Protein backbone atom coordinates (compact mmCIF):
# COMPACT_ATOMS: atom_id res chain seq x y z
CA UNK A 1 0.00 0.00 0.00
CA UNK A 2 1.30 3.46 -0.86
CA UNK A 3 0.62 5.15 2.45
CA UNK A 4 1.73 8.57 1.21
CA UNK A 5 -0.96 8.50 -1.49
CA UNK A 6 -3.57 7.35 1.03
CA UNK A 7 -2.43 9.95 3.56
CA UNK A 8 -2.56 12.80 1.04
CA UNK A 9 -6.09 11.87 0.00
CA UNK A 10 -7.35 11.67 3.57
CA UNK A 11 -5.58 14.89 4.60
CA UNK A 12 -7.25 16.72 1.72
CA UNK A 13 -10.64 15.23 2.54
CA UNK A 14 -10.34 16.38 6.14
CA UNK A 15 -9.38 19.83 4.92
CA UNK A 16 -12.45 19.94 2.69
CA UNK A 17 -14.62 19.25 5.73
CA UNK A 18 -13.41 22.54 7.19
CA UNK A 19 -15.55 24.32 4.62
CA UNK A 20 -18.46 23.22 6.81
CA UNK A 21 -19.62 24.35 10.24
CA UNK A 22 -16.51 24.12 12.43
CA UNK A 23 -18.68 24.60 15.53
CA UNK A 24 -20.37 21.23 14.85
CA UNK A 25 -19.93 18.78 17.76
CA UNK A 26 -17.80 15.70 17.06
CA UNK A 27 -19.80 12.82 18.48
CA UNK A 28 -17.05 10.42 19.45
CA UNK A 29 -14.38 12.86 20.64
CA UNK A 30 -15.63 14.00 24.03
CA UNK A 31 -16.77 17.61 24.06
CA UNK A 32 -14.77 18.59 20.98
CA UNK A 33 -16.22 20.54 18.12
CA UNK A 34 -14.85 20.36 14.59
CA UNK A 35 -12.59 23.35 15.27
CA UNK A 36 -10.99 21.41 18.14
CA UNK A 37 -10.54 18.31 16.00
CA UNK A 38 -8.84 20.42 13.33
CA UNK A 39 -6.47 21.83 15.95
CA UNK A 40 -5.70 18.28 17.09
CA UNK A 41 -5.02 17.11 13.56
CA UNK A 42 -2.83 20.04 12.61
CA UNK A 43 -0.84 19.84 15.84
CA UNK A 44 -0.40 16.11 15.28
CA UNK A 45 0.87 16.74 11.77
CA UNK A 46 3.52 19.14 13.06
CA UNK A 47 4.37 16.82 15.95
CA UNK A 48 5.26 14.10 13.45
CA UNK A 49 7.33 16.55 11.40
CA UNK A 50 9.35 17.18 14.55
CA UNK A 51 9.57 13.46 15.30
CA UNK A 52 11.08 12.85 11.87
CA UNK A 53 13.35 15.87 11.56
CA UNK A 54 14.42 16.38 15.18
CA UNK A 55 14.11 12.86 16.53
CA UNK A 56 11.95 13.47 19.60
CA UNK A 57 8.31 13.38 20.65
CA UNK A 58 8.11 16.72 22.39
CA UNK A 59 6.43 19.88 21.23
CA UNK A 60 2.83 18.85 20.58
CA UNK A 61 0.89 22.12 20.69
CA UNK A 62 -2.71 22.75 19.73
CA UNK A 63 -2.44 26.38 20.84
CA UNK A 64 -1.07 27.53 17.49
CA UNK A 65 -4.32 26.72 15.69
CA UNK A 66 -6.46 29.73 14.70
CA UNK A 67 -10.13 29.60 15.68
CA UNK A 68 -11.40 31.56 12.67
CA UNK A 69 -12.59 29.08 10.06
CA UNK A 70 -10.75 30.55 7.05
CA UNK A 71 -7.49 30.96 8.96
CA UNK A 72 -7.88 27.50 10.50
CA UNK A 73 -8.35 25.92 7.08
CA UNK A 74 -5.20 27.62 5.73
CA UNK A 75 -3.19 26.68 8.83
CA UNK A 76 -4.31 23.06 8.65
CA UNK A 77 -3.43 22.88 4.94
CA UNK A 78 0.06 24.12 5.74
CA UNK A 79 0.54 21.43 8.39
CA UNK A 80 -0.69 18.77 5.95
CA UNK A 81 1.83 19.90 3.32
CA UNK A 82 4.62 19.95 5.90
CA UNK A 83 3.75 16.42 7.01
CA UNK A 84 3.74 14.97 3.51
CA UNK A 85 7.04 16.70 2.75
CA UNK A 86 8.66 15.34 5.92
CA UNK A 87 7.47 11.81 5.14
CA UNK A 88 8.58 11.94 1.48
CA UNK A 89 11.91 10.27 2.24
CA UNK A 90 13.00 6.63 2.32
CA UNK A 91 10.51 4.93 4.68
CA UNK A 92 13.41 3.11 6.37
CA UNK A 93 14.82 6.45 7.55
CA UNK A 94 15.08 6.56 11.35
CA UNK A 95 12.59 8.64 13.33
CA UNK A 96 11.26 8.96 16.85
CA UNK A 97 8.08 6.92 17.23
CA UNK A 98 6.01 5.70 20.18
CA UNK A 99 6.15 2.09 18.97
CA UNK A 100 8.36 -0.02 16.66
CA UNK A 101 9.48 0.26 13.98
CA UNK A 102 11.40 3.48 14.67
CA UNK A 103 11.17 4.68 11.10
CA UNK A 104 9.44 7.12 8.80
CA UNK A 105 7.47 4.14 7.52
CA UNK A 106 5.77 3.84 10.91
CA UNK A 107 4.52 7.42 10.63
CA UNK A 108 3.34 7.01 7.06
CA UNK A 109 1.01 4.25 8.18
CA UNK A 110 0.03 5.74 11.55
CA UNK A 111 -0.86 9.15 10.15
CA UNK A 112 -2.77 7.62 7.24
CA UNK A 113 -4.86 5.69 9.77
CA UNK A 114 -5.21 8.62 12.17
CA UNK A 115 -6.36 10.88 9.36
CA UNK A 116 -8.73 8.26 7.98
CA UNK A 117 -10.53 7.95 11.31
CA UNK A 118 -10.68 11.66 12.02
CA UNK A 119 -11.73 12.45 8.46
CA UNK A 120 -14.67 10.14 9.12
CA UNK A 121 -15.28 11.93 12.43
CA UNK A 122 -15.29 15.32 10.73
CA UNK A 123 -17.65 14.28 7.95
CA UNK A 124 -19.88 12.44 10.41
CA UNK A 125 -20.09 15.64 12.47
CA UNK A 126 -21.37 17.39 9.34
CA UNK A 127 -23.85 14.60 8.60
CA UNK A 128 -22.21 13.19 5.48
CA UNK A 129 -19.44 10.64 6.13
CA UNK A 130 -18.11 9.19 2.87
CA UNK A 131 -17.06 5.53 2.63
CA UNK A 132 -13.58 4.45 3.63
CA UNK A 133 -11.27 2.82 1.13
CA UNK A 134 -11.70 -0.91 1.92
CA UNK A 135 -7.98 -1.74 1.72
CA UNK A 136 -7.02 1.16 3.97
CA UNK A 137 -9.78 0.27 6.43
CA UNK A 138 -8.59 -3.35 6.52
CA UNK A 139 -5.06 -2.14 7.23
CA UNK A 140 -6.55 -0.08 10.04
CA UNK A 141 -8.05 -3.22 11.58
CA UNK A 142 -4.64 -4.87 11.34
CA UNK A 143 -3.02 -1.85 13.00
CA UNK A 144 -5.40 -2.11 15.96
CA UNK A 145 -4.14 -5.62 16.65
CA UNK A 146 -0.47 -5.31 15.75
CA UNK A 147 0.19 -1.88 17.27
CA UNK A 148 -2.58 -0.16 19.21
CA UNK A 149 -4.01 -2.98 21.35
CA UNK A 150 -0.57 -4.28 22.45
CA UNK A 151 0.36 -0.73 23.42
CA UNK A 152 -2.82 -0.32 25.47
CA UNK A 153 -2.09 -3.61 27.27
CA UNK A 154 1.54 -2.63 27.91
CA UNK A 155 0.47 0.72 29.35
CA UNK A 156 -2.07 -0.93 31.66
CA UNK A 157 -5.00 0.64 29.84
CA UNK A 158 -6.49 -2.72 28.88
CA UNK A 159 -6.32 -6.30 30.15
CA UNK A 160 -4.50 -8.96 28.18
CA UNK A 161 -7.18 -11.07 26.43
CA UNK A 162 -7.80 -14.48 27.98
CA UNK A 163 -9.63 -15.88 24.96
CA UNK A 164 -9.60 -15.28 21.22
CA UNK A 165 -11.97 -13.65 18.77
CA UNK A 166 -11.75 -13.96 15.00
CA UNK A 167 -12.68 -10.99 12.81
CA UNK A 168 -13.44 -11.35 9.10
CA UNK A 169 -13.79 -8.56 6.57
CA UNK A 170 -16.59 -9.57 4.23
CA UNK A 171 -15.47 -7.21 1.48
CA UNK A 172 -11.94 -8.62 1.19
CA UNK A 173 -11.89 -11.95 2.99
CA UNK A 174 -9.07 -10.78 5.25
CA UNK A 175 -9.24 -12.03 8.79
CA UNK A 176 -7.53 -11.49 12.12
CA UNK A 177 -7.47 -13.33 15.43
CA UNK A 178 -7.06 -11.43 18.68
CA UNK A 179 -6.23 -13.37 21.83
CA UNK A 180 -4.83 -16.83 22.62
CA UNK A 181 -6.13 -20.24 21.57
CA UNK A 182 -9.00 -21.17 19.31
CA UNK A 183 -11.52 -18.33 18.77
CA UNK A 184 -14.59 -18.55 20.98
CA UNK A 185 -16.50 -16.22 18.66
CA UNK A 186 -16.32 -14.65 15.24
CA UNK A 187 -17.48 -11.22 14.14
CA UNK A 188 -17.79 -10.31 10.48
CA UNK A 189 -18.57 -7.17 8.53
CA UNK A 190 -16.97 -4.85 6.02
CA UNK A 191 -13.51 -3.61 6.92
CA UNK A 192 -15.00 -0.17 7.55
CA UNK A 193 -17.66 -1.58 9.88
CA UNK A 194 -15.03 -3.55 11.82
CA UNK A 195 -12.70 -0.56 12.08
CA UNK A 196 -15.44 1.78 13.27
CA UNK A 197 -16.44 -0.80 15.87
CA UNK A 198 -12.89 -1.28 17.14
CA UNK A 199 -12.36 2.48 17.43
CA UNK A 200 -15.61 2.93 19.35
CA UNK A 201 -17.44 4.81 16.64
CA UNK A 202 -20.15 2.15 16.68
CA UNK A 203 -21.09 -0.30 19.47
CA UNK A 204 -19.37 -3.69 19.62
CA UNK A 205 -22.74 -5.32 18.95
CA UNK A 206 -23.79 -2.89 16.22
CA UNK A 207 -26.20 -4.28 13.66
CA UNK A 208 -23.71 -3.65 10.87
CA UNK A 209 -21.61 -6.64 12.01
CA UNK A 210 -22.58 -10.27 12.50
CA UNK A 211 -21.58 -12.39 15.49
CA UNK A 212 -21.25 -16.19 15.67
CA UNK A 213 -20.21 -18.40 18.56
CA UNK A 214 -20.04 -17.16 22.15
CA UNK A 215 -20.98 -13.55 21.55
CA UNK A 216 -20.82 -12.61 25.23
CA UNK A 217 -17.27 -13.90 25.57
CA UNK A 218 -16.31 -12.26 22.29
CA UNK A 219 -17.64 -8.90 23.39
CA UNK A 220 -15.60 -9.19 26.58
CA UNK A 221 -12.40 -9.87 24.63
CA UNK A 222 -12.94 -6.78 22.46
CA UNK A 223 -14.07 -4.57 25.35
CA UNK A 224 -10.55 -3.21 25.68
CA UNK A 225 -10.22 -0.34 25.23
CA UNK A 226 -8.05 -1.50 22.34
CA UNK A 227 -7.20 2.03 21.19
CA UNK A 228 -6.45 5.31 23.01
C-alpha positions as CSV (number, residue, x, y, z in Angstrom):
1,X,0.0,0.0,0.0
2,X,1.3,3.5,-0.9
3,X,0.6,5.2,2.5
4,X,1.7,8.6,1.2
5,X,-1.0,8.5,-1.5
6,X,-3.6,7.4,1.0
7,X,-2.4,10.0,3.6
8,X,-2.6,12.8,1.0
9,X,-6.1,11.9,0.0
10,X,-7.3,11.7,3.6
11,X,-5.6,14.9,4.6
12,X,-7.2,16.7,1.7
13,X,-10.6,15.2,2.5
14,X,-10.3,16.4,6.1
15,X,-9.4,19.8,4.9
16,X,-12.4,19.9,2.7
17,X,-14.6,19.3,5.7
18,X,-13.4,22.5,7.2
19,X,-15.6,24.3,4.6
20,X,-18.5,23.2,6.8
21,X,-19.6,24.3,10.2
22,X,-16.5,24.1,12.4
23,X,-18.7,24.6,15.5
24,X,-20.4,21.2,14.9
25,X,-19.9,18.8,17.8
26,X,-17.8,15.7,17.1
27,X,-19.8,12.8,18.5
28,X,-17.0,10.4,19.5
29,X,-14.4,12.9,20.6
30,X,-15.6,14.0,24.0
31,X,-16.8,17.6,24.1
32,X,-14.8,18.6,21.0
33,X,-16.2,20.5,18.1
34,X,-14.9,20.4,14.6
35,X,-12.6,23.3,15.3
36,X,-11.0,21.4,18.1
37,X,-10.5,18.3,16.0
38,X,-8.8,20.4,13.3
39,X,-6.5,21.8,16.0
40,X,-5.7,18.3,17.1
41,X,-5.0,17.1,13.6
42,X,-2.8,20.0,12.6
43,X,-0.8,19.8,15.8
44,X,-0.4,16.1,15.3
45,X,0.9,16.7,11.8
46,X,3.5,19.1,13.1
47,X,4.4,16.8,16.0
48,X,5.3,14.1,13.5
49,X,7.3,16.5,11.4
50,X,9.3,17.2,14.6
51,X,9.6,13.5,15.3
52,X,11.1,12.8,11.9
53,X,13.3,15.9,11.6
54,X,14.4,16.4,15.2
55,X,14.1,12.9,16.5
56,X,12.0,13.5,19.6
57,X,8.3,13.4,20.7
58,X,8.1,16.7,22.4
59,X,6.4,19.9,21.2
60,X,2.8,18.8,20.6
61,X,0.9,22.1,20.7
62,X,-2.7,22.8,19.7
63,X,-2.4,26.4,20.8
64,X,-1.1,27.5,17.5
65,X,-4.3,26.7,15.7
66,X,-6.5,29.7,14.7
67,X,-10.1,29.6,15.7
68,X,-11.4,31.6,12.7
69,X,-12.6,29.1,10.1
70,X,-10.7,30.5,7.1
71,X,-7.5,31.0,9.0
72,X,-7.9,27.5,10.5
73,X,-8.3,25.9,7.1
74,X,-5.2,27.6,5.7
75,X,-3.2,26.7,8.8
76,X,-4.3,23.1,8.6
77,X,-3.4,22.9,4.9
78,X,0.1,24.1,5.7
79,X,0.5,21.4,8.4
80,X,-0.7,18.8,5.9
81,X,1.8,19.9,3.3
82,X,4.6,20.0,5.9
83,X,3.7,16.4,7.0
84,X,3.7,15.0,3.5
85,X,7.0,16.7,2.7
86,X,8.7,15.3,5.9
87,X,7.5,11.8,5.1
88,X,8.6,11.9,1.5
89,X,11.9,10.3,2.2
90,X,13.0,6.6,2.3
91,X,10.5,4.9,4.7
92,X,13.4,3.1,6.4
93,X,14.8,6.5,7.6
94,X,15.1,6.6,11.3
95,X,12.6,8.6,13.3
96,X,11.3,9.0,16.9
97,X,8.1,6.9,17.2
98,X,6.0,5.7,20.2
99,X,6.1,2.1,19.0
100,X,8.4,0.0,16.7
101,X,9.5,0.3,14.0
102,X,11.4,3.5,14.7
103,X,11.2,4.7,11.1
104,X,9.4,7.1,8.8
105,X,7.5,4.1,7.5
106,X,5.8,3.8,10.9
107,X,4.5,7.4,10.6
108,X,3.3,7.0,7.1
109,X,1.0,4.2,8.2
110,X,0.0,5.7,11.5
111,X,-0.9,9.2,10.1
112,X,-2.8,7.6,7.2
113,X,-4.9,5.7,9.8
114,X,-5.2,8.6,12.2
115,X,-6.4,10.9,9.4
116,X,-8.7,8.3,8.0
117,X,-10.5,8.0,11.3
118,X,-10.7,11.7,12.0
119,X,-11.7,12.4,8.5
120,X,-14.7,10.1,9.1
121,X,-15.3,11.9,12.4
122,X,-15.3,15.3,10.7
123,X,-17.6,14.3,8.0
124,X,-19.9,12.4,10.4
125,X,-20.1,15.6,12.5
126,X,-21.4,17.4,9.3
127,X,-23.8,14.6,8.6
128,X,-22.2,13.2,5.5
129,X,-19.4,10.6,6.1
130,X,-18.1,9.2,2.9
131,X,-17.1,5.5,2.6
132,X,-13.6,4.5,3.6
133,X,-11.3,2.8,1.1
134,X,-11.7,-0.9,1.9
135,X,-8.0,-1.7,1.7
136,X,-7.0,1.2,4.0
137,X,-9.8,0.3,6.4
138,X,-8.6,-3.4,6.5
139,X,-5.1,-2.1,7.2
140,X,-6.6,-0.1,10.0
141,X,-8.0,-3.2,11.6
142,X,-4.6,-4.9,11.3
143,X,-3.0,-1.8,13.0
144,X,-5.4,-2.1,16.0
145,X,-4.1,-5.6,16.6
146,X,-0.5,-5.3,15.7
147,X,0.2,-1.9,17.3
148,X,-2.6,-0.2,19.2
149,X,-4.0,-3.0,21.3
150,X,-0.6,-4.3,22.5
151,X,0.4,-0.7,23.4
152,X,-2.8,-0.3,25.5
153,X,-2.1,-3.6,27.3
154,X,1.5,-2.6,27.9
155,X,0.5,0.7,29.4
156,X,-2.1,-0.9,31.7
157,X,-5.0,0.6,29.8
158,X,-6.5,-2.7,28.9
159,X,-6.3,-6.3,30.2
160,X,-4.5,-9.0,28.2
161,X,-7.2,-11.1,26.4
162,X,-7.8,-14.5,28.0
163,X,-9.6,-15.9,25.0
164,X,-9.6,-15.3,21.2
165,X,-12.0,-13.7,18.8
166,X,-11.7,-14.0,15.0
167,X,-12.7,-11.0,12.8
168,X,-13.4,-11.4,9.1
169,X,-13.8,-8.6,6.6
170,X,-16.6,-9.6,4.2
171,X,-15.5,-7.2,1.5
172,X,-11.9,-8.6,1.2
173,X,-11.9,-12.0,3.0
174,X,-9.1,-10.8,5.3
175,X,-9.2,-12.0,8.8
176,X,-7.5,-11.5,12.1
177,X,-7.5,-13.3,15.4
178,X,-7.1,-11.4,18.7
179,X,-6.2,-13.4,21.8
180,X,-4.8,-16.8,22.6
181,X,-6.1,-20.2,21.6
182,X,-9.0,-21.2,19.3
183,X,-11.5,-18.3,18.8
184,X,-14.6,-18.5,21.0
185,X,-16.5,-16.2,18.7
186,X,-16.3,-14.6,15.2
187,X,-17.5,-11.2,14.1
188,X,-17.8,-10.3,10.5
189,X,-18.6,-7.2,8.5
190,X,-17.0,-4.9,6.0
191,X,-13.5,-3.6,6.9
192,X,-15.0,-0.2,7.5
193,X,-17.7,-1.6,9.9
194,X,-15.0,-3.5,11.8
195,X,-12.7,-0.6,12.1
196,X,-15.4,1.8,13.3
197,X,-16.4,-0.8,15.9
198,X,-12.9,-1.3,17.1
199,X,-12.4,2.5,17.4
200,X,-15.6,2.9,19.4
201,X,-17.4,4.8,16.6
202,X,-20.2,2.1,16.7
203,X,-21.1,-0.3,19.5
204,X,-19.4,-3.7,19.6
205,X,-22.7,-5.3,19.0
206,X,-23.8,-2.9,16.2
207,X,-26.2,-4.3,13.7
208,X,-23.7,-3.7,10.9
209,X,-21.6,-6.6,12.0
210,X,-22.6,-10.3,12.5
211,X,-21.6,-12.4,15.5
212,X,-21.2,-16.2,15.7
213,X,-20.2,-18.4,18.6
214,X,-20.0,-17.2,22.1
215,X,-21.0,-13.5,21.5
216,X,-20.8,-12.6,25.2
217,X,-17.3,-13.9,25.6
218,X,-16.3,-12.3,22.3
219,X,-17.6,-8.9,23.4
220,X,-15.6,-9.2,26.6
221,X,-12.4,-9.9,24.6
222,X,-12.9,-6.8,22.5
223,X,-14.1,-4.6,25.3
224,X,-10.5,-3.2,25.7
225,X,-10.2,-0.3,25.2
226,X,-8.1,-1.5,22.3
227,X,-7.2,2.0,21.2
228,X,-6.5,5.3,23.0
